[in-house]
């Protein structure tokens, strides 16, 4: 049979496991909240950009030009670069692009369904387009008469979102690592303190000592009554029970003055 794992190792492993579990759980919750906050922040930015493009008079007026893209493309690119999004795409009411980060895509029909913004509603979600999978917002562009003349779509690649999240989580991982290291150090300190309090004995050794003590106390012919620092009875051996006419179950835990005669109490130091 292999040697039993010592109490010191068991205590240390248990505490370290608890520390790591708590740290990992806190990290998972924090990363989830950070991811949600990042997406919400980008959503607010994209929504603001999309509405600003859709309501820009220069863009609305350009829909009546012979070549709307000549006016809309430069404006859309300036806004895209200033707002740090992946793309700003403006289309007509048939989904034909008037702007795109890749100028060769202008004049083509969009690769995703534009029906929701063309119906006058705002659409938000993740789709895969010509630039890849992106988190995007699509809003309608209303003409001077209040009818929908096109759409404005603003998005950011999901890969860019993941990169930004990884950058933001750098400090969190560092903090969690420090917390885990401090937890392990504290666990080692607590383990050492506990071992010192039990005189570095193993559970088996403590059990044998208790068995030996009980055998000695209940086997001797003298009565033994032990009190704690507060004066409560903690032990009554067999001979003391016989001499005093009390049962250990009725005496242990009670104040000594409720159990012992005054003459015996006077002998207590």
Phi, psi and omega per residue, in radians:
X1 nan 2.450 3.116
X2 -1.290 2.790 -3.141
X3 -1.229 2.368 -3.131
X4 -1.131 2.553 3.109
X5 -1.204 2.332 -3.080
X6 -1.190 2.751 3.118
X7 -1.065 -0.651 3.137
X8 -1.028 -0.805 -3.136
X9 -1.168 -0.736 3.137
X10 -1.064 -0.811 3.134
X11 -1.088 -0.767 -3.110
X12 -1.130 -0.803 -3.117
X13 -1.107 -0.741 -3.137
X14 -1.097 -0.806 -3.127
X15 -1.165 -0.716 3.116
X16 -1.110 -0.694 3.116
X17 -1.080 -0.734 3.130
X18 -1.127 -0.774 -3.142
X19 -1.055 -0.822 -3.110
X20 -1.159 -0.639 3.113
X21 -1.125 -0.783 3.139
X22 -1.129 -0.771 -3.131
X23 -1.115 -0.748 3.139
X24 -1.131 -0.703 3.123
X25 -1.128 -0.769 3.117
X26 -1.093 -0.700 3.116
X27 -1.119 -0.702 3.134
X28 -1.131 -0.759 3.126
X29 -1.130 -0.786 -3.112
X30 -1.109 -0.721 -3.135
X31 -1.177 -0.629 3.095
X32 -1.124 -0.785 3.118
X33 -1.130 -0.691 3.125
X34 -1.117 -0.710 3.123
X35 -1.108 -0.745 3.140
X36 -1.142 -0.749 3.137
X37 -1.126 -0.672 3.130
X38 -1.124 -0.783 3.140
X39 -1.144 -0.695 3.115
X40 -1.114 -0.688 3.131
X41 -1.127 -0.759 3.111
X42 -1.162 -0.652 3.130
X43 -1.097 -0.754 3.107
X44 -1.075 -0.733 3.140
X45 -1.143 -0.817 -3.104
X46 -1.122 -0.683 3.130
X47 -1.110 -0.764 3.133
X48 -1.108 -0.739 3.139
X49 -1.140 -0.772 -3.104
X50 -1.072 -0.772 -3.133
X51 -1.208 -0.625 3.124
X52 -1.147 -0.661 3.094
X53 -1.181 -0.786 -3.079
X54 -1.145 -0.431 -3.087
X55 -1.809 0.038 -3.107
X56 -1.244 2.119 -3.100
X57 -0.972 -0.676 -3.110
X58 -1.085 -0.644 3.136
X59 -1.295 -0.744 3.133
X60 -1.079 -0.760 -3.134
X61 -1.160 -0.540 -3.083
X62 -1.164 -0.345 -3.139
X63 -1.089 -0.383 3.141
X64 -1.605 -0.039 -3.139
X65 -1.314 2.817 3.049
X66 -1.168 -0.592 3.119
X67 -2.258 1.415 -3.093
X68 -1.002 -0.605 -3.089
X69 -1.091 -0.518 -3.121
X70 -1.073 -0.555 3.124
X71 -1.627 -0.736 -3.003
X72 -1.290 -0.696 -3.083
X73 -1.015 -0.877 -3.131
X74 -1.084 -0.687 3.135
X75 -1.143 -0.792 -3.129
X76 -1.067 -0.672 -3.128
X77 -1.224 -0.658 3.087
X78 -1.101 -0.780 3.137
X79 -1.141 -0.714 3.139
X80 -1.043 -0.832 -3.112
X81 -1.191 -0.636 -3.124
X82 -1.245 -0.568 -3.079
X83 -1.639 -0.075 3.095
X84 1.017 0.863 3.007
X85 -1.995 2.938 -3.081
X86 -1.312 -0.698 -3.130
X87 -2.697 2.719 2.958
X88 -2.284 1.919 -3.080
X89 -2.032 2.219 3.073
X90 -1.971 2.347 3.141
X91 -2.239 2.912 3.034
X92 -1.529 -2.973 -3.071
X93 -1.334 0.032 3.039
X94 -1.950 0.075 3.109
X95 1.491 0.252 3.112
X96 -1.467 2.280 -3.043
X97 -1.286 2.399 2.968
X98 -1.907 -0.154 3.092
X99 -2.678 2.660 3.126
X100 -3.003 2.539 3.095
X101 -1.010 -0.521 3.042
X102 -1.758 1.806 -3.058
X103 -0.955 -0.446 -3.126
X104 -1.185 -0.283 3.139
X105 -1.496 -0.162 3.134
X106 -1.177 2.380 -3.108
X107 1.667 -0.219 3.093
X108 -1.561 2.770 3.065
X109 -1.409 2.445 -3.105
X110 -1.054 2.625 -3.072
X111 -1.502 -0.140 3.115
X112 -2.039 2.840 -3.040
X113 -1.227 2.084 3.132
X114 -1.697 0.207 -2.985
X115 -1.118 -0.607 -3.098
X116 -1.148 -0.929 3.103
X117 -1.137 -0.546 3.117
X118 -1.209 -0.322 3.076
X119 -1.524 0.004 3.107
X120 1.693 0.099 -3.114
X121 -1.856 2.818 3.078
X122 -1.638 2.374 3.122
X123 -2.103 2.380 3.104
X124 -2.325 2.383 3.098
X125 2.923 -2.990 3.138
X126 -1.914 2.253 3.093
X127 -2.440 2.810 3.084
X128 -1.847 2.035 -3.134
X129 -2.045 -2.697 -3.078
X130 -1.195 -0.437 -3.121
X131 -1.680 -0.101 -3.109
X132 2.076 -3.021 -3.126
X133 -1.269 2.227 -3.062
X134 -2.464 2.647 3.022
X135 -1.573 2.129 -2.932
X136 -2.467 2.821 3.060
X137 -2.252 2.320 3.095
X138 -2.130 2.261 3.138
X139 -2.247 2.698 3.114
X140 -1.353 2.630 2.997
X141 -1.865 2.072 -3.112
X142 -1.677 2.378 3.100
X143 -1.405 -3.140 -3.124
X144 -1.030 -0.484 -3.112
X145 -1.556 -0.008 3.135
X146 1.576 0.009 3.106
X147 -1.568 2.738 -3.140
X148 -1.353 2.095 -3.132
X149 -1.883 -0.144 -3.125
X150 3.089 -2.885 -3.141
X151 -2.385 2.747 2.999
X152 -2.203 2.149 -3.102
X153 -2.096 2.270 -3.139
X154 -2.235 2.336 -3.112
X155 -2.660 2.944 3.063
X156 -2.387 2.455 -3.101
X157 -1.106 2.460 3.088
X158 -1.080 -0.552 3.116
X159 -1.152 -0.629 3.087
X160 -1.197 -0.658 3.075
X161 -1.072 -0.756 3.138
X162 -1.107 -0.691 3.113
X163 -1.129 -0.739 3.124
X164 -1.121 -0.678 3.119
X165 -1.131 -0.728 3.124
X166 -1.083 -0.699 3.107
X167 -1.132 -0.734 -3.115
X168 -1.199 -0.501 -3.089
X169 -1.462 -0.085 -3.140
X170 -1.022 -0.830 3.140
X171 -1.142 -0.598 -3.133
X172 -1.167 -0.765 3.120
X173 -1.104 -0.671 3.104
X174 -1.115 -0.763 3.132
X175 -1.121 -0.722 3.130
X176 -1.147 -0.640 3.113
X177 -1.123 -0.752 3.103
X178 -1.102 -0.756 3.135
X179 -1.090 -0.725 3.126
X180 -1.132 -0.735 3.135
X181 -1.106 -0.763 3.110
X182 -1.122 -0.654 3.117
X183 -1.105 -0.722 3.117
X184 -1.135 -0.738 3.113
X185 -1.078 -0.784 3.122
X186 -1.119 -0.665 3.108
X187 -1.088 -0.724 3.105
X188 -1.117 -0.689 3.124
X189 -1.134 -0.781 3.136
X190 -1.109 -0.744 3.117
X191 -1.033 -0.769 3.124
X192 -1.113 -0.706 3.136
X193 -1.138 -0.737 3.133
X194 -1.120 -0.764 3.127
X195 -1.070 -0.671 3.135
X196 -1.155 -0.645 -3.126
X197 -1.189 -0.490 3.136
X198 -1.819 0.390 3.040
X199 1.026 0.559 3.079
X200 1.046 0.478 3.129
X201 -1.524 2.586 3.053
X202 -1.515 2.761 -3.120
X203 -0.938 -0.704 -3.141
X204 -1.107 -0.678 3.132
X205 -1.190 -0.700 3.090
X206 -1.104 -0.731 3.115
X207 -1.069 -0.754 3.137
X208 -1.143 -0.673 3.106
X209 -1.110 -0.731 3.129
X210 -1.147 -0.712 3.108
X211 -1.111 -0.724 3.118
X212 -1.143 -0.733 3.138
X213 -1.108 -0.776 -3.141
X214 -1.112 -0.696 3.132
X215 -1.108 -0.715 3.142
X216 -1.185 -0.805 -3.078
X217 -1.149 -0.689 -3.110
X218 -1.510 -0.164 -3.131
X219 -1.706 -0.343 -3.109
X220 -1.366 2.789 -3.076
X221 -1.538 -0.123 3.101
X222 -1.588 2.545 3.076
X223 -1.379 2.363 -3.127
X224 -2.235 2.166 3.029
X225 -2.157 2.168 -3.119
X226 -1.944 2.416 3.126
X227 -2.057 2.662 3.044
X228 -1.579 -3.044 -3.070
X229 -1.166 -0.386 3.139
X230 -1.580 0.038 3.122
X231 1.467 0.304 3.102
X232 -1.661 2.552 -3.137
X233 -1.288 2.241 3.115
X234 -2.024 -0.275 -3.125
X235 -2.716 2.392 3.025
X236 -2.416 1.997 -3.101
X237 -1.399 3.082 -3.038
X238 -1.062 -0.749 -3.096
X239 -1.177 -0.674 3.099
X240 -1.136 -0.654 3.087
X241 -1.089 -0.703 3.137
X242 -1.203 -0.771 -3.080
X243 -1.201 -0.689 -3.070
X244 -1.577 -0.213 -3.140
X245 1.203 0.618 3.130
X246 -2.207 2.749 3.065
X247 -1.743 2.477 -3.124
X248 -1.025 -0.646 -3.124
X249 -1.105 -0.539 -3.137
X250 -1.493 -0.297 -3.034
X251 -1.769 -0.721 -3.044
X252 -1.097 2.254 3.134
X253 1.668 -0.229 -3.135
X254 -1.627 2.714 3.065
X255 -1.067 2.507 -3.081
X256 -1.045 -0.608 -3.092
X257 -1.231 -0.231 3.055
X258 -1.544 -0.212 -3.032
X259 -1.989 -0.744 -3.022
X260 -1.692 2.678 3.062
X261 -1.223 2.691 3.114
X262 -0.993 -0.590 3.134
X263 -1.115 -0.675 3.103
X264 -1.249 -0.655 3.121
X265 -1.077 -0.544 -3.140
X266 -1.160 -0.360 3.137
X267 -1.469 -0.197 -3.126
X268 -1.283 2.214 -3.112
X269 -1.216 nan nan
